[in-house]
């Protein structure tokens, strides 16, 4: 029997100038609204979600590769247990504690 996700699990992967933030989260969890400074790819490898981008909602089921454009406000709602990756091109050294500050655009 598969282990149920009871809390958010986040893993960070840095390989050859690419950063992948892997998140595992349960039914009903929401990745809150935010914007990125750069276009990036998200990969839904397990589950289904509602992705809302600038007020437009779309349902995705795994497996799915999703393009998220820079400066677009987006959030993700889990319709079941989800494994979601955000993939970003990076330059230079990155610290797990500050990587979001580099990639996420401040609200004005």
N, C-alpha and C positions, 0 to 999 in steps of 0.2 A: 504494500500500500504506500502511496506517495505521501511524503511529509507535507503537512499543511503549513503555509506561511502564516505565522501569527503576528509577526512584526516586520518592519522594513529591514531588509538586508541590502547593504550597498557594498559593492566591490569596485575597486579602481584599477584600470589596466592602462599602462603607458608603454607603447611599443612603436618605435620608429617614427616619431612625430605625430602619432595618433593617440588620442585619449578616449577611452571607452568607460563611461560610468554605467555600471550594471546595477539595476535595482530590481529587487524581488519584493512584491507587496501584495497584500490580501484584497479580497473583494471589498469594494466601496472606498478604497484609498484614493486620494486625489493628490497628484503632483500639482501644487498651487501654480497660479498664473505667473508667468515670467517671460522675459524676452532675452534672446542671445544677441551678442554683438556680431556674430557671423552665422552664415548658413550652416546647418549641420544635418546629419542623418540620424534618425532614430530607428531602432530595430525592435520590433515586438516579436520575441521568440516564443512566448507562451501566453495564452489567455486571450482576452478581448478587452478593448478599451473604447471610450469615447474621447476623441481628441478634439479639443476646441481651439481654433485658431482665429483670433480677431472676431470672436462671436459666432463663428460658423462651426457647427458640430458635425463630426463624421465618425462612424464606427469602423474599427479595424479589428480583424481577427488574425491571430498568428498562423503562419509566419507572415510578417509584413515588414517592408522597408519603406520608411516614410521620410520625405524631405521636409524640413522645417526651415523656412526662410528667416534671415536676420531681421531683427526689429519687429517681429510678429509676436503678439502676446498669445501664449498658448498654455493649456493645462491638460492634464490627462486623468480620466476617471476609470478605475478598474472595474470592469463588469464581472470579473472572476479573478482568481489568482493570476498574477501577471509577472513576467520577466521582461523588462524593458531596458534597452541600452540607448544611451545618448553617445554619439560618436562625433568627436571634434578633432580637427587639425590643430596641432599646437606647435609653438616655437619656443625653443629654449627650455630651461628647467621649470618644472611645475611642482608645486607642493600640494598634496591632497587637501590640506587645510585651507588653501587659498585659491584653488583652481576655479571654483564657482565665481569668485570675485573677478577673475580674469575673463570669464566667458559670459557671465550674465550681465545684462545691461541694467543700470540703475533706473528706478522709476523716477520720472520728473514731476 
